[in-house]
Amino acid sequence: MNDSTYDIAVIGGGLVGSAVAWGLVRGGARVVVLDEGDDAFRASRGNFGLVWVQGKGDGMADYAAWTRRSAEIWPDLAATLASEEGVDVGLRQPGGIESFLTDADRDAAELEIKRMHNQGLPGRPGDGANDTKIITAEEARALEPSLGPEVIGAAFNPHDGHVNPLYLLRGLHAGLQRLGVDYRPGHAVVRVGRDGGGYRVVTSKGDVLAHKVVLAAGLGNIPLAPTLGLNVPTRPDRGQILVTERLAPMIGYAYVNFRQTEEGTVMIGASSAQAGFDTSLDIDTSARLAARARRIFPALAKARIVRTWSALRIMSPDGFPIYAESETHPGVFVVTCHSGVTLAAVHALELAPEILAGRLSERLAAFSPKRFEMVEA
Amino acid sequence: MKFSRLESANASPAVCFTCNGQVIEARVGDSVATALLMAGIGSTRDTALSGEGRAAYCLMGVCFECLVEIDGIPNQQACLVPVSEGMSVRRQEGAPQVWNG
């Protein structure tokens, strides 16, 4: 350990790693970010861009609270990225709609709201269902006149919104550069081992020494975590997205399956498939997404699709984030989730300072992977 | 800007098409983009985002600035489509309005 030792090495330069690294360097740490190359599975380049609260945390009240907290402080992150990094990420939080085509859709949403209400943490943000409520078809169409006649009702949450995820990534990286973070693309991490009181990170292009290490490599954490005493049982979950040409404004709210960007394109999601580490496109899935979109917004039948792609979510067994410090390797942390956009604000502004302080607080205890051991036992 | 045709290109037979109803004479082998430039049509679309005028730029299929509607099909790259007799070309004006609320 010497002068070339970083305070913290962040493994992964996607939205999770960048948000954490940005928060760390703003807290005064000397940070190196080790990123892979274009052959990596980059969820941060393929995601949808929702800042989404509705339904998150069904089964874990702490996640409902954490998500809500992130949506609450997202305007601070957006304002800081605009003023300090010169990047307008286009945050809009008009509220979010989940539209129902069948009674079964509505029944499932009603049950979810009841379950979340019963698991609430009184007095904390995220208490209950985070203000999600069921609205009638007429109420939904009053909010969003372009919704079609097949929509029989909807769930509405006033805290939902969306953002341009590519500008978000660019804004964070602009900050890393401005604040002197040593960002190293093309540095695939081979292994991490102890070195004196800290750690030696062996990469494809040489070693890096750091006092602390943050695993934020998405699916890349899978081989690294077990060698560092961390149980991170994540797997790839393939989602597909379609995007239309730029259209005149027709969708004003955020939807779990739709959003119209500031530039006018309508993004259409969201599928889920277990196909391993495979980002190839299943055209039947794209067609199914398009067909459903036409039922919800009939006007989209006249829109032209210009692109469709897939990306891999980083999914834990229960779908909730995993945050922990290794017990066998103190100073090694893991930060992983499938909501790198929604959680960017808490990762940058609240989680990073805790890592810098060297201890995850009690409010993050529920996110420990210990919960998987208890299930398995 | 005024464009003039190379002497060697004048040998091609004439062909007529329309742009927003205006009859334009071109030569067989012209692309729609060059034929429009030759006819002095300054911009062939207004952008979906700002509404600013755009015209053919790279003329080799890369920049997508020359998008026009050809025979009812929008977003055609005018620089890659050869003119043909009776073809109907239309300017694209801003973002398409698919929903009329």
Interface residues (C-beta under 8 A of the other chain):
Chain A: P145 S146 E245 R246 L247 A248 M250 E263 G264 F297 A299 L300 A301 K302 A303 R304 V306
Chain B: A48 L49 P74 N75 G94 A95 P96 Q97 V98 W99 N100 G101
